[in-house]
């Protein structure tokens, strides 16, 4: 059947059609929907794991047991899962195993734009790179066959524009292969030195075998062109930009497999054209390979190392004419992302900002605590870094930082990699104040369950980790819970815990305002007779509050009646439906 | 047929994903090749969002570049102005007349610009403004402003019938919201 499908959904469809049995992932834009869509098929066991390392090891276990498995993550997630990756490369698989990594060139929703192809090279694992939804589906099926044939995990690299664009796919029925038999095999699966030494040459031979495959496979294909003065080597979304920019003007070598890369195919292609140009986003991976095998190419001298490309970027580099556009209107204010109206993080960040407390931050919606007017956050690095960095900061500064520095970390991020950092504070004893922002969901990636929410990926009841009990079990005597909608209580507890002479954990607990089960109060409005235009209510950066005709104004389509602004108004001008404060 | 390029722009949370889904579906059922590119994640949190829809005989790139858009459908005035350099000279802007203050305006660091519709026309755009929010309220919910806007947009494609639009609406909207959205679509189409 022909359907229009998101790249990630098509990937999930490919997993389904190929008989995938076990899926374990950690959400991360732009990879999340592969797993969310896979979870809609009852035939596949799917779960959200606490982090990517766990997810990859779960997928490995399922493969070891003989079933086809999958784990998905964003590019920075593969950093977390790099440890198992490098050794699964040695053990190989039993049932087929696919690792999805989704890069985010242009950083639409990420803290860096690392190029995941380096991981495929470094771990010596094959990597396929689809360029649209149809290939996302087909490559998922192909990857399982390659995984089982070559005894290797296979990485499929997505990027934002393939993961999050819809195009037309042809679907077919699910075919479940006979599960592989599990047999104990110490030499293959127990990676202690004596065994691993014997596995390494097998890995090197596998790469040679895969290079042979790369020479022959139809997913590395040459498309004829009219003008042989230039030949283009490209892959993924850059292939689409190239075809959009120049059509069939120049011959193109379109690579569907980006590790290992073919040698003879590239050399033979180069012989048919005067100049080879490599078009690839981020790092010069294909370009470097070409130069290493003695093929003279142009790449990064024409194209940037930064951000996303487009058809215009390619057209310009190839000397094509630019298109005439409407001129820009100057002086337009920017519209950055903001914390939503009613966001429970707002009251907490307002309190921290008000008292000029240093805030070491983490990854999630609450990264937006760094945005004006709250501008509360001092540092954001990677998942879990808030807690460990606070410990280091306090060890370095001692008394000079302990009383006015905190860290903030979300519930899901805490489960991901905050727990081990907290164990370090408990063990190595810094007087640190850790704030867990428990909004009962993984927010930024679009509401995924996690080990603290009590529900699984399908929304069914599941195990629920008790944060307070966990912190106490680690040895924290001071564990406080606050409601961030209550500014007075939040302020009092933060002051108390910073003043305390031992480490403490504050759990700022209030579910995300966008959760369907959260009941909102009616919108507030401004009693313009009482409003003195002092702008105190504007200090919290709520998108529902603006200034109209010299007075505060509440947008009733956005306001959820959280009441944080009411606590800032000294003139009782923010009132509910009944005119009450 | 040459590829038709449509940008759907607005503020995160206004429903551009449903609008692009509807458009992608209806042109696919007409037999065109189609690509729709969306933005998920951080940009959705009240920031400026853009969705690209491209259809024709053969579509390669999922994105639209400066000077390529035949249409900009905007849920908000400032966002229409922001993406104007993506519009072809003489291209059409269909804009919901709603103004939503971005955070720099809320904090007083910037002013919401005046006369943007006139400025867009002066820059060479064919601007058509409508009050999609009022039509959506009339249909029963302010959330249906996206579909009211798509109703207005549907008038520009003579070869897609009203029935075909409604069939796609039925395929894209949950049954319990179908009547509301149908009503909003008609109100937009007949506005």
Interface residues (C-beta under 8 A of the other chain):
Chain A: X2 X4 X6 X29 X30 X32 X33 X108 X109 X132 X161 X162 X164 X165 X166 X167 X168 X237 X240 X241 X243 X244 X310 X311 X312 X322 X323 X324 X325 X326 X327 X328 X329 X331 X332 X333 X334 X335 X336 X337 X338 X339 X340 X365 X367 X368 X371 X372 X373 X444 X445 X446 X535 X538 X541 X542 X543 X545 X546 X547 X555 X557
Chain B: X11 X12 X13 X21 X24 X25 X28 X33 X34 X35 X36 X37 X38 X39 X40 X41 X42 X43 X44 X45 X46 X47 X48 X59 X60 X61 X62 X63 X65 X66 X67 X68 X78 X79 X81 X82 X84 X85 X86 X87 X88 X89 X91 X100 X101 X102 X103 X104 X105 X106 X107 X108 X109 X110 X111 X112 X113 X116 X119 X120 X123 X124 X125 X142
